[in-house]
């Protein structure tokens, strides 16, 4: 009986989409799935060791890991006119921000990549994602890029938005901002790739069909989100593109990778590769 090790971030949207697998709500045949939770930058780094068979990955990190992992065709997080936000204690111009230190939630996060595309040459300092808002509040850094539930709660901390990088990206490209996906180890067989993709797709669909139960489970990962905001957050990042990238989603990923290469942010040009669905 194959055991598939799965790792994802401890966030409401990831918990929602993996709910049915983690709680064994769907039949996965002879496949057994184990569930591990780590912050996304830790998972990006552990993927260098191929620690997990299936792992959440920032699309930025994927450019360094594409020889080890192939992207599953579902389970991605995209921001459609929203995404990571740059926040500060006061309103800032783009020019002023260029002369300041900005906290980022990890060198390989897509948030960090998008910030560099938005503001080339910006000085950054790495903080754990959940330490960024407190650091900005205390004045340790002038501004910070916030991800996860911070996108909904920053005003509670007296912070103001400088830019929503998802809105900026949409204005630049007309496309949603690809933030993270799920990779599966290339070393596994093509048959396993397709069976894992099918299991994740059914897990997402189960959660969407049993939204109340899945939300109750996800709420425990919401870090201060009330039920209403947890529902809103899950709705932002578990959507039709999560079920399957589709042509537009795949194009958005490739545009992001191409722009990162053209800007000199990543060391090599990367073509995104996806597991293809099994023929039904």
SEGUDO-981680 format. One line per field, with one value per atom (N, C-alpha, C): x, y, z; residue number from 1; residue in three letters. Coordinates in steps of 0.02 Angstrom, whole numbers, always signed. Atoms other than C-alpha are relative to their C-alpha. Layout:
<nodes>
x <- [X|...]
y <- [Y|...]
z <- [Z|...]
zamar <- [NUM|...]
tiro <- [ALA|...]
</nodes>
This chain:
<nodes>
x <- [+42|+0|+44|-43|+91|-22|+13|+104|+29|-20|+111|+7|-11|+189|-19|+27|+101|+18|-14|+154|-30|+27|+66|+3|-5|+60|-60|+54|-47|-46|+43|-167|-70|+69|-354|-14|+16|-355|+31|-30|-231|-36|+36|-319|-67|+65|-484|+7|-4|-424|+26|-25|-334|-43|+43|-475|-21|+27|-547|+55|-56|-376|+24|-25|-319|-47|+51|-482|-30|+20|-501|-75|+70|-668|-14|+10|-638|+39|-32|-589|+61|-61|-409|+30|-22|-399|+57|-55|-234|+52|-45|-152|-17|+7|-125|+38|-31|-89|+14|-17|+4|+3|+8|-14|+49|-47|+125|-9|+10|+109|+63|-58|+251|-13|+7|+263|+30|-16|+285|+75|-71|+466|+39|-32|+516|-12|+14|+429|+40|-41|+517|+70|-69|+685|+4|-1|+640|-8|+8|+592|+66|-67|+776|+22|-18|+794|-51|+56|+635|-28|+22|+575|-70|+69|+392|-17|+21|+311|-40|+41|+185|+11|-13|+224|-27|+16|+155|+66|-59|+279|-20|+7|+292|+22|-21|+302|+70|-69|+461|+47|-43|+536|+1|+4|+478|+56|-52|+607|+66|-60|+743|-11|+18|+653|-30|+36|+586|+34|-31|+714|-20|+20|+643|-75|+72|+457|-34|+43|+323|-64|+59|+167|-61|+65|+3|-48|+43|-137|-57|+51|-244|+31|-23|-228|+40|-40|-149|-38|+29|-178|+18|-8|-203|-36|+35|-247|-29|+34|-375|-18|+8|-357|+13|-22|-285|+60|-60|-129|+37|-40|+12|-2|+4|+7|+64|-52|+144|-34|+33|+93|+53|-45|+169|-42|+36|+124|-30|+25|+93|+2|+1|+59|+69|-66|+213|-6|-4|+254|+45|-42|+337|+74|-69|+494|+27|-22|+501|+15|-9|+484|+66|-62|+635|+60|-54|+744|-8|+14|+676|+12|-3|+696|-70|+66|+548|+6|+0|+515|-36|+32|+477|-5|+12|+412|+40|-42|+555|+27|-34|+678|-32|+27|+592|-76|+72|+413|-17|+22|+315|-13|+8|+277|+65|-65|+463|+16|-12|+476|-41|+43|+328|+21|-25|+396|+59|-58|+559|-20|+25|+461|-32|+34|+360|+50|-47|+509|+72|-68|+677|+50|-51|+822|-20|+23|+717|+42|-37|+811|-49|+45|+732|+35|-24|+751|-51|+45|+680|-24|+33|+557|-47|+55|+441|-64|+58|+277|-44|+44|+184|+34|-36|+317|+5|-9|+307|-43|+41|+159|+24|-27|+226|+65|-62|+396|-13|+18|+316|-30|+30|+212|+52|-52|+368|+50|-48|+464|+66|-62|+597|+15|-5|+564|-54|+47|+476|-63|+57|+362|+10|-5|+324|-50|+45|+247|-37|+40|+105|-37|+34|+31|-50|+48|-102|-52|+56|-232|+16|-19|-133|-29|+31|-208|-68|+66|-374|+3|-1|-315|+49|-52|-177|-27|+28|-293|-13|+10|-328|+63|-64|-144|+22|-15|-153|+44|-43|-62|-42|+33|-103|+31|-23|-88|+37|-35|+44|-21|+20|+5|-22|+18|-86|+35|-41|+37|-41|+44|-103|-36|+31|-191|+50|-53|-27|+14|-15|+9|-55|+57|-165|+2|-5|-140|+57|-58|+28|-11|+4|-23|-70|+69|-212|-14|+6|-186|-2|-4|-212|+72|-68|-57|+7|-10|+2|+46|-38|+62|+33|-29|+86|-39|+33|+48|+23|-22|+77|+43|-44|+223|+1|-7|+243|+69|-68|+413|+3|-10|+473|+18|-23|+546|-58|+58|+370|-22|+21|+291|-54|+52|+178|-69|+64|+36|-16|+10|+60|-15|+13|+67|-74|+69|-103|-49|+44|-181|+1|-5|-117|-39|+37|-185|-75|+71|-354|-24|+19|-356|-5|+2|-315|-60|+58|-447|-64|+60|-578|-3|-1|-522|-26|+23|-548|-75|+71|-717|-42|+37|-771|-7|+2|-726|-50|+47|-823|-72|+67|-973|-22|+14|-961|+32|-35|-910|-2|+6|-976|+48|-45|-882|+73|-69|-724|+22|-17|-730|+11|-10|-749|+69|-67|-592|+53|-49|-501|+6|+0|-549|+53|-50|-430|+70|-64|-289|+0|+11|-352|+38|-42|-238|-35|+33|-360|-57|+56|-485|-65|+67|-667|-32|+30|-784|-14|+17|-839|+63|-61|-662|+35|-28|-605|-34|+39|-744|+22|-22|-690|+69|-68|-508|+2|+3|-546|-29|+30|-657|+48|-50|-512|+47|-55|-391|-20|+24|-498|-57|+48|-589|+7|-1|-608|+71|-68|-422|+33|-25|-389|-21|+23|-493|+45|-44|-387|+25|-29|-268|-36|+26|-345|+53|-49|-260|+23|-17|-267|+46|-42|-194|+70|-67|-51|+38|-33|-17|+25|-21|-11|+64|-61|+119|+60|-56|+227|+21|-16|+216|+40|-37|+273|+72|-67|+421|+41|-36|+468|+22|-18|+464|+54|-53|+569|+67|-62|+700|+23|-19|+696|+25|-21|+718|+65|-62|+870|-8|+13|+787|+14|-14|+804|+57|-62|+960|-9|+10|+882|-72|+68|+733|-33|+35|+603|-67|+66|+456|-38|+40|+320|-24|+23|+280|-52|+57|+119|-14|+28|+54|-64|+61|-81|-51|+53|-248|-2|+7|-274|-59|+55|-383|-56|+57|-555|-36]
y <- [-59|+0|+62|-59|+159|+54|-57|+298|+62|-62|+473|+53|-53|+606|+67|-64|+773|+55|-57|+942|+63|-64|+1109|+49|-52|+1272|-1|+2|+1291|+61|-57|+1414|-25|+21|+1413|-27|+22|+1395|-69|+66|+1249|-53|+48|+1165|-18|+12|+1184|-50|+43|+1102|-70|+66|+960|-34|+26|+932|-72|+67|+778|-53|+48|+695|-8|+3|+740|-36|+30|+682|-64|+63|+531|-1|-6|+588|-30|+27|+516|-66|+65|+344|+12|-8|+346|-69|+66|+160|-25|+27|+83|+54|-54|+255|+26|-31|+320|+66|-66|+505|+21|-29|+578|+76|-72|+763|+34|-39|+881|+73|-72|+1068|+38|-43|+1193|+65|-62|+1375|-8|+11|+1398|+6|-6|+1457|-60|+62|+1307|-56|+52|+1194|+11|-14|+1282|-28|+22|+1241|-76|+72|+1063|-37|+32|+1028|-11|+14|+1041|-71|+67|+878|-52|+43|+806|-35|+28|+782|-32|+24|+757|-19|+21|+667|+55|-55|+808|+59|-57|+982|+64|-67|+1157|+36|-36|+1267|+70|-65|+1451|-7|+4|+1476|+28|-23|+1574|-58|+56|+1424|-54|+52|+1309|+8|-11|+1390|-31|+32|+1315|-76|+68|+1149|-41|+32|+1106|-64|+63|+967|-55|+48|+883|-12|+4|+919|+22|-22|+932|+25|-30|+1036|-44|+32|+950|+47|-43|+1014|+32|-30|+1071|+20|-17|+1145|+64|-62|+1312|+57|-62|+1481|+58|-58|+1630|+59|-61|+1809|+35|-32|+1880|+71|-69|+2068|+8|-6|+2037|-46|+40|+1962|+27|-28|+2000|+77|-73|+2179|+27|-37|+2301|+49|-43|+2388|+38|-42|+2523|+35|-37|+2634|+65|-61|+2782|-8|+3|+2815|+15|-8|+2799|+3|+1|+2840|-58|+53|+2713|+20|-25|+2821|-3|+2|+2833|-72|+70|+2645|-27|+25|+2618|+14|-16|+2698|-30|+29|+2593|-75|+72|+2417|-29|+32|+2305|-72|+69|+2144|-45|+49|+1992|-67|+63|+1821|-60|+54|+1720|+17|-18|+1738|-32|+37|+1608|+6|-8|+1664|+39|-38|+1729|+72|-69|+1882|+39|-34|+1923|+12|-7|+1893|+57|-52|+2004|+69|-64|+2143|+23|-18|+2139|+21|-21|+2149|+69|-65|+2295|+56|-51|+2387|-26|+26|+2330|+39|-31|+2363|+14|-13|+2373|-41|+36|+2326|-40|+43|+2179|-33|+37|+2089|-55|+57|+1918|-6|+14|+1890|-59|+48|+1745|+37|-36|+1787|+30|-25|+1806|+51|-51|+1923|+66|-60|+2052|+58|-56|+2155|+27|-27|+2166|+40|-36|+2219|+69|-65|+2358|+44|-39|+2412|+29|-22|+2424|+47|-43|+2521|-33|+35|+2386|+5|-10|+2401|+51|-52|+2538|-29|+30|+2422|-76|+73|+2238|-27|+35|+2118|-53|+46|+2023|-49|+54|+1858|-32|+38|+1737|+47|-36|+1807|+74|-70|+1968|+45|-40|+2026|+27|-22|+2042|+35|-25|+2095|+57|-50|+2225|+64|-63|+2372|-5|+10|+2296|+19|-15|+2330|+72|-71|+2513|+12|-7|+2483|+20|-22|+2555|-34|+33|+2479|+49|-37|+2545|-25|+28|+2427|-72|+70|+2265|-27|+23|+2169|-41|+34|+2064|+48|-52|+2221|+28|-25|+2288|-49|+51|+2124|-5|+4|+2117|+59|-58|+2293|-6|+9|+2244|-53|+59|+2079|-19|+22|+2063|-70|+68|+1898|-3|+8|+1833|-14|+10|+1825|-71|+68|+1644|+3|-4|+1626|-66|+65|+1442|-57|+61|+1269|-59|+61|+1090|-40|+40|+991|-72|+70|+803|-22|+20|+718|-34|+30|+676|-74|+68|+515|-50|+46|+443|-16|+22|+351|+45|-39|+434|-22|+24|+324|+30|-30|+385|+75|-71|+565|+11|-10|+546|-19|+20|+455|+52|-52|+588|+62|-58|+726|-11|+15|+641|+4|-2|+622|+72|-69|+806|+36|-30|+859|-18|+21|+756|+28|-31|+826|+72|-68|+1003|+2|+1|+959|-19|+19|+874|+60|-59|+1030|+52|-48|+1141|-23|+28|+1025|-6|+4|+1014|+60|-62|+1194|+14|-16|+1214|-42|+44|+1063|+16|-15|+1105|+67|-65|+1285|-5|+9|+1230|-29|+28|+1126|+53|-50|+1267|+57|-56|+1394|-7|+11|+1313|+19|-21|+1366|+74|-68|+1544|+54|-48|+1631|+67|-63|+1759|+19|-16|+1756|-23|+21|+1756|-40|+42|+1639|+36|-37|+1775|+14|-15|+1826|-64|+63|+1645|-24|+19|+1610|+42|-44|+1762|-19|+18|+1710|-64|+62|+1533|+13|-15|+1603|+35|-34|+1710|-49|+43|+1565|-72|+65|+1410|+14|-21|+1439|-44|+42|+1375|-16|+13|+1393|-52|+51|+1286|-70|+65|+1145|-23|+15|+1154|+66|-62|+1285|+28|-23|+1292|+36|-33|+1380|+67|-66|+1551|-5|+9|+1490|-21|+22|+1400|+56|-57|+1553|+50|-47|+1662|-23|+27|+1547|+12|-8|+1552|+73|-72|+1741|+22|-17|+1756|-25|+28|+1640|+36|-35|+1728|+69|-67|+1899|-2|+8|+1838|-11|+12|+1776|+64|-61|+1935|+54|-49|+2039|-20|+23|+1936|-22|+20|+1876|-74|+71|+1690|-17|+14|+1606|-35|+35|+1511|+9|-2|+1517|-67|+60|+1392|-5|+14|+1314|-43|+36|+1258|-66|+66|+1072|-26|+22|+995|-74|+67|+821|+8|-3|+790|-48|+42|+719|-68|+66|+534|+0|+6|+491|-39|+31|+452|-47]
z <- [+0|+0|+0|+3|-59|+50|-44|+70|-32|+32|-5|+54|-50|+106|-31|+25|+86|+50|-43|+154|-30|+22|+145|+57|-51|+239|+46|-49|+397|-8|+16|+316|-17|+9|+298|-70|+67|+109|-15|+10|+105|+42|-42|+251|-31|+32|+159|-57|+59|-1|+16|-19|+89|+54|-53|+214|-11|+13|+132|+2|-3|+115|+72|-69|+291|+47|-43|+369|-29|+32|+253|-17|+20|+184|-69|+67|+11|-6|+12|-53|-45|+40|-114|-19|+20|-150|+45|-40|-96|+17|-18|-77|+70|-66|+100|-1|+0|+124|+72|-65|+274|-9|+4|+313|+47|-40|+373|-16|+9|+400|+18|-10|+382|-38|+36|+330|-70|+70|+143|-15|+15|+145|+25|-23|+250|-50|+50|+124|-64|+59|-19|+9|-13|+62|+7|-9|+112|-67|+65|-68|-35|+27|-112|+16|-22|-16|-23|+19|-93|+62|-64|+85|-5|+4|+35|-72|+67|-111|-34|+24|-130|+46|-43|-68|-32|+23|-80|-17|+24|-175|-21|+33|-212|-73|+69|-399|-10|+1|-369|+16|-20|-280|-53|+52|-421|-51|+51|-535|+22|-26|-423|+12|-19|-398|-57|+56|-571|-23|+17|-591|+49|-52|-435|+2|-6|-445|-65|+54|-578|+31|-30|-547|-10|+5|-509|-36|+41|-622|+39|-42|-475|+66|-67|-301|+4|+0|-350|+31|-26|-269|-47|+43|-384|+31|-21|-342|-61|+57|-463|+21|-23|-435|+75|-69|-262|+9|-13|-185|+60|-54|-64|-2|-4|-2|+32|-33|+41|+47|-50|+203|+40|-39|+311|+53|-52|+459|-27|+30|+344|-76|+73|+161|-27|+30|+53|-76|+73|-127|-21|+27|-238|+4|-2|-244|+71|-69|-55|+22|-19|-37|-25|+28|-147|+45|-45|-15|+69|-66|+128|+0|-7|+194|+4|+2|+158|+23|-24|+254|-49|+44|+148|+36|-36|+202|-27|+26|+127|-68|+63|-16|-60|+56|-124|-7|+6|-98|-63|+58|-246|+20|-24|-139|-9|+8|-138|-73|+72|-325|-29|+28|-365|+24|-24|-254|-43|+40|-353|-71|+65|-516|+4|-10|-448|+13|-21|-375|-4|+7|-446|+43|-41|-329|+71|-68|-171|+50|-52|-12|+42|-37|+77|+59|-57|+242|+15|-8|+280|+72|-64|+423|-9|+4|+463|-19|+27|+377|+55|-52|+542|+46|-39|+614|-38|+40|+475|+25|-24|+535|+67|-62|+713|-10|+13|+644|-30|+29|+541|+54|-54|+690|+47|-47|+799|-32|+35|+666|-14|+16|+643|-75|+72|+457|-19|+21|+362|-32|+35|+263|-3|+5|+238|-50|+46|+114|+41|-41|+197|-45|+35|+141|+48|-41|+205|+29|-29|+324|+14|-10|+349|-53|+52|+184|+20|-24|+276|+67|-69|+449|+12|-11|+421|+31|-26|+458|+76|-72|+630|+39|-32|+667|-13|+12|+616|-60|+58|+452|-61|+60|+282|-61|+61|+109|-45|+52|-9|-69|+63|-151|+11|+5|-181|-62|+56|-289|-51|+47|-364|-46|+41|-425|-49|+44|-493|-57|+50|-583|-52|+47|-660|-48|+44|-726|-50|+44|-800|-54|+43|-879|-22|+13|-878|+27|-24|-787|+76|-73|-610|+21|-26|-501|+27|-26|-478|+62|-62|-298|+18|-17|-260|-29|+24|-322|+41|-32|-273|-48|+41|-339|+23|-15|-348|-24|+17|-351|-68|+66|-525|+5|-7|-457|+4|-2|-434|-71|+67|-578|-29|+33|-705|+23|-26|-644|+68|-66|-466|-6|+10|-527|-15|+21|-608|+56|-55|-460|+56|-51|-339|-23|+27|-453|+7|-5|-455|+72|-71|-265|+24|-21|-239|-31|+32|-365|+37|-35|-275|+71|-66|-107|-4|+9|-171|-13|+16|-244|+61|-61|-82|+46|-44|+17|-25|+28|-101|+7|-7|-91|+72|-72|+100|+34|-18|+126|+75|-71|+304|+42|-38|+371|-15|+18|+275|+29|-30|+335|+75|-72|+515|+14|-6|+493|-15|+21|+403|+50|-46|+535|+55|-52|+659|-24|+28|+542|-19|+25|+519|+36|-36|+647|+9|-17|+713|-47|+44|+570|+32|-21|+622|-56|+52|+527|-65|+61|+406|-42|+39|+358|-22|+23|+352|-63|+59|+228|-60|+54|+126|-25|+19|+129|-41|+38|+73|-69|+65|-65|-47|+42|-126|-34|+24|-148|-15|+22|-176|-48|+50|-338|-62|+60|-516|-23|+21|-551|+46|-46|-397|-23|+26|-473|-58|+57|-630|-28|+23|-697|-62|+63|-868|-40|+44|-1013|+29|-26|-931|+61|-59|-767|-18|+20|-852|-35|+33|-959|+52|-52|-803|+35|-31|-724|-45|+46|-880|-7|+5|-894|+61|-61|-713|-4|+5|-743|-53|+53|-904|+23|-23|-823|+53|-50|-678|-33|+37|-801|-35|+37|-906|+47|-49|-748|+36|-31|-696|+72|-68|-536|+11|-4|-572|-48|+37|-642|-67|+63|-786|-24|+27|-902|+16|-21|-842|-36|+28|-933|+49|-49|-815|-30|+21|-827|+48|-39|-768|-10|+7|-733|-41|+39|-862|+30|-28|-810|-36|+30|-837|-48|+47|-985|+32|-35|-917|-48]
zamar <- [1|1|1|2|2|2|3|3|3|4|4|4|5|5|5|6|6|6|7|7|7|8|8|8|9|9|9|10|10|10|11|11|11|12|12|12|13|13|13|14|14|14|15|15|15|16|16|16|17|17|17|18|18|18|19|19|19|20|20|20|21|21|21|22|22|22|23|23|23|24|24|24|25|25|25|26|26|26|27|27|27|28|28|28|29|29|29|30|30|30|31|31|31|32|32|32|33|33|33|34|34|34|35|35|35|36|36|36|37|37|37|38|38|38|39|39|39|40|40|40|41|41|41|42|42|42|43|43|43|44|44|44|45|45|45|46|46|46|47|47|47|48|48|48|49|49|49|50|50|50|51|51|51|52|52|52|53|53|53|54|54|54|55|55|55|56|56|56|57|57|57|58|58|58|59|59|59|60|60|60|61|61|61|62|62|62|63|63|63|64|64|64|65|65|65|66|66|66|67|67|67|68|68|68|69|69|69|70|70|70|71|71|71|72|72|72|73|73|73|74|74|74|75|75|75|76|76|76|77|77|77|78|78|78|79|79|79|80|80|80|81|81|81|82|82|82|83|83|83|84|84|84|85|85|85|86|86|86|87|87|87|88|88|88|89|89|89|90|90|90|91|91|91|92|92|92|93|93|93|94|94|94|95|95|95|96|96|96|97|97|97|98|98|98|99|99|99|100|100|100|101|101|101|102|102|102|103|103|103|104|104|104|105|105|105|106|106|106|107|107|107|108|108|108|109|109|109|110|110|110|111|111|111|112|112|112|113|113|113|114|114|114|115|115|115|116|116|116|117|117|117|118|118|118|119|119|119|120|120|120|121|121|121|122|122|122|123|123|123|124|124|124|125|125|125|126|126|126|127|127|127|128|128|128|129|129|129|130|130|130|131|131|131|132|132|132|133|133|133|134|134|134|135|135|135|136|136|136|137|137|137|138|138|138|139|139|139|140|140|140|141|141|141|142|142|142|143|143|143|144|144|144|145|145|145|146|146|146|147|147|147|148|148|148|149|149|149|150|150|150|151|151|151|152|152|152|153|153|153|154|154|154|155|155|155|156|156|156|157|157|157|158|158|158|159|159|159|160|160|160|161|161|161|162|162|162|163|163|163|164|164|164|165|165|165|166|166|166|167|167|167|168|168|168|169|169|169|170|170|170|171|171|171|172|172|172|173|173|173|174|174|174|175|175|175|176|176|176|177|177|177|178|178|178|179|179|179|180|180|180|181|181|181|182|182|182|183|183|183|184|184|184|185|185|185|186|186|186|187|187|187|188|188|188|189|189|189|190|190|190|191|191|191|192|192|192|193|193|193|194|194|194|195|195|195|196|196|196|197|197|197|198|198|198|199|199|199|200|200|200|201|201|201|202|202|202|203|203|203|204|204|204|205|205|205|206|206|206|207|207|207|208|208|208|209|209|209|210|210|210|211|211|211|212|212|212|213|213|213|214|214|214|215|215|215|216|216|216|217|217|217|218|218|218|219|219|219|220|220|220|221|221|221|222|222|222|223|223|223|224|224|224|225|225|225|226|226|226|227|227|227|228|228|228|229|229|229|230|230|230|231|231|231|232|232|232|233|233|233|234|234|234|235|235|235|236|236|236|237|237|237|238|238|238|239|239|239|240|240|240|241|241|241|242|242|242|243|243|243|244|244|244|245|245|245|246|246|246|247|247|247|248|248|248|249|249|249|250|250|250|251|251|251|252|252|252|253|253|253|254|254|254|255|255|255|256|256|256|257|257|257|258|258|258|259|259|259|260|260|260|261|261|261|262|262|262|263|263|263|264|264|264|265|265|265|266|266|266|267|267|267|268|268|268|269|269|269|270|270|270|271|271|271|272|272|272|273|273|273|274|274|274|275|275|275|276|276|276|277|277|277|278|278|278|279|279|279|280|280|280]
tiro <- [UNK|UNK|UNK|UNK|UNK|UNK|UNK|UNK|UNK|UNK|UNK|UNK|UNK|UNK|UNK|UNK|UNK|UNK|UNK|UNK|UNK|UNK|UNK|UNK|UNK|UNK|UNK|UNK|UNK|UNK|UNK|UNK|UNK|UNK|UNK|UNK|UNK|UNK|UNK|UNK|UNK|UNK|UNK|UNK|UNK|UNK|UNK|UNK|UNK|UNK|UNK|UNK|UNK|UNK|UNK|UNK|UNK|UNK|UNK|UNK|UNK|UNK|UNK|UNK|UNK|UNK|UNK|UNK|UNK|UNK|UNK|UNK|UNK|UNK|UNK|UNK|UNK|UNK|UNK|UNK|UNK|UNK|UNK|UNK|UNK|UNK|UNK|UNK|UNK|UNK|UNK|UNK|UNK|UNK|UNK|UNK|UNK|UNK|UNK|UNK|UNK|UNK|UNK|UNK|UNK|UNK|UNK|UNK|UNK|UNK|UNK|UNK|UNK|UNK|UNK|UNK|UNK|UNK|UNK|UNK|UNK|UNK|UNK|UNK|UNK|UNK|UNK|UNK|UNK|UNK|UNK|UNK|UNK|UNK|UNK|UNK|UNK|UNK|UNK|UNK|UNK|UNK|UNK|UNK|UNK|UNK|UNK|UNK|UNK|UNK|UNK|UNK|UNK|UNK|UNK|UNK|UNK|UNK|UNK|UNK|UNK|UNK|UNK|UNK|UNK|UNK|UNK|UNK|UNK|UNK|UNK|UNK|UNK|UNK|UNK|UNK|UNK|UNK|UNK|UNK|UNK|UNK|UNK|UNK|UNK|UNK|UNK|UNK|UNK|UNK|UNK|UNK|UNK|UNK|UNK|UNK|UNK|UNK|UNK|UNK|UNK|UNK|UNK|UNK|UNK|UNK|UNK|UNK|UNK|UNK|UNK|UNK|UNK|UNK|UNK|UNK|UNK|UNK|UNK|UNK|UNK|UNK|UNK|UNK|UNK|UNK|UNK|UNK|UNK|UNK|UNK|UNK|UNK|UNK|UNK|UNK|UNK|UNK|UNK|UNK|UNK|UNK|UNK|UNK|UNK|UNK|UNK|UNK|UNK|UNK|UNK|UNK|UNK|UNK|UNK|UNK|UNK|UNK|UNK|UNK|UNK|UNK|UNK|UNK|UNK|UNK|UNK|UNK|UNK|UNK|UNK|UNK|UNK|UNK|UNK|UNK|UNK|UNK|UNK|UNK|UNK|UNK|UNK|UNK|UNK|UNK|UNK|UNK|UNK|UNK|UNK|UNK|UNK|UNK|UNK|UNK|UNK|UNK|UNK|UNK|UNK|UNK|UNK|UNK|UNK|UNK|UNK|UNK|UNK|UNK|UNK|UNK|UNK|UNK|UNK|UNK|UNK|UNK|UNK|UNK|UNK|UNK|UNK|UNK|UNK|UNK|UNK|UNK|UNK|UNK|UNK|UNK|UNK|UNK|UNK|UNK|UNK|UNK|UNK|UNK|UNK|UNK|UNK|UNK|UNK|UNK|UNK|UNK|UNK|UNK|UNK|UNK|UNK|UNK|UNK|UNK|UNK|UNK|UNK|UNK|UNK|UNK|UNK|UNK|UNK|UNK|UNK|UNK|UNK|UNK|UNK|UNK|UNK|UNK|UNK|UNK|UNK|UNK|UNK|UNK|UNK|UNK|UNK|UNK|UNK|UNK|UNK|UNK|UNK|UNK|UNK|UNK|UNK|UNK|UNK|UNK|UNK|UNK|UNK|UNK|UNK|UNK|UNK|UNK|UNK|UNK|UNK|UNK|UNK|UNK|UNK|UNK|UNK|UNK|UNK|UNK|UNK|UNK|UNK|UNK|UNK|UNK|UNK|UNK|UNK|UNK|UNK|UNK|UNK|UNK|UNK|UNK|UNK|UNK|UNK|UNK|UNK|UNK|UNK|UNK|UNK|UNK|UNK|UNK|UNK|UNK|UNK|UNK|UNK|UNK|UNK|UNK|UNK|UNK|UNK|UNK|UNK|UNK|UNK|UNK|UNK|UNK|UNK|UNK|UNK|UNK|UNK|UNK|UNK|UNK|UNK|UNK|UNK|UNK|UNK|UNK|UNK|UNK|UNK|UNK|UNK|UNK|UNK|UNK|UNK|UNK|UNK|UNK|UNK|UNK|UNK|UNK|UNK|UNK|UNK|UNK|UNK|UNK|UNK|UNK|UNK|UNK|UNK|UNK|UNK|UNK|UNK|UNK|UNK|UNK|UNK|UNK|UNK|UNK|UNK|UNK|UNK|UNK|UNK|UNK|UNK|UNK|UNK|UNK|UNK|UNK|UNK|UNK|UNK|UNK|UNK|UNK|UNK|UNK|UNK|UNK|UNK|UNK|UNK|UNK|UNK|UNK|UNK|UNK|UNK|UNK|UNK|UNK|UNK|UNK|UNK|UNK|UNK|UNK|UNK|UNK|UNK|UNK|UNK|UNK|UNK|UNK|UNK|UNK|UNK|UNK|UNK|UNK|UNK|UNK|UNK|UNK|UNK|UNK|UNK|UNK|UNK|UNK|UNK|UNK|UNK|UNK|UNK|UNK|UNK|UNK|UNK|UNK|UNK|UNK|UNK|UNK|UNK|UNK|UNK|UNK|UNK|UNK|UNK|UNK|UNK|UNK|UNK|UNK|UNK|UNK|UNK|UNK|UNK|UNK|UNK|UNK|UNK|UNK|UNK|UNK|UNK|UNK|UNK|UNK|UNK|UNK|UNK|UNK|UNK|UNK|UNK|UNK|UNK|UNK|UNK|UNK|UNK|UNK|UNK|UNK|UNK|UNK|UNK|UNK|UNK|UNK|UNK|UNK|UNK|UNK|UNK|UNK|UNK|UNK|UNK|UNK|UNK|UNK|UNK|UNK|UNK|UNK|UNK|UNK|UNK|UNK|UNK|UNK|UNK|UNK|UNK|UNK|UNK|UNK|UNK|UNK|UNK|UNK|UNK|UNK|UNK|UNK|UNK|UNK|UNK|UNK|UNK|UNK|UNK|UNK|UNK|UNK|UNK|UNK|UNK|UNK|UNK|UNK|UNK|UNK|UNK|UNK|UNK|UNK|UNK|UNK|UNK|UNK|UNK|UNK|UNK|UNK|UNK|UNK|UNK|UNK|UNK|UNK|UNK|UNK|UNK|UNK|UNK|UNK|UNK|UNK|UNK|UNK|UNK|UNK|UNK|UNK|UNK|UNK|UNK|UNK|UNK|UNK|UNK|UNK|UNK|UNK|UNK|UNK|UNK|UNK|UNK|UNK|UNK|UNK|UNK|UNK|UNK|UNK|UNK|UNK|UNK|UNK|UNK|UNK|UNK|UNK|UNK|UNK|UNK|UNK|UNK|UNK|UNK|UNK|UNK|UNK|UNK|UNK|UNK|UNK|UNK|UNK|UNK|UNK|UNK|UNK|UNK|UNK|UNK|UNK|UNK|UNK|UNK|UNK|UNK|UNK|UNK|UNK|UNK|UNK|UNK|UNK|UNK|UNK|UNK|UNK|UNK|UNK|UNK|UNK|UNK|UNK|UNK|UNK|UNK|UNK|UNK|UNK|UNK|UNK|UNK|UNK|UNK|UNK|UNK|UNK|UNK|UNK|UNK|UNK|UNK|UNK|UNK|UNK|UNK|UNK|UNK|UNK|UNK|UNK|UNK|UNK|UNK|UNK|UNK|UNK|UNK|UNK]
</nodes>
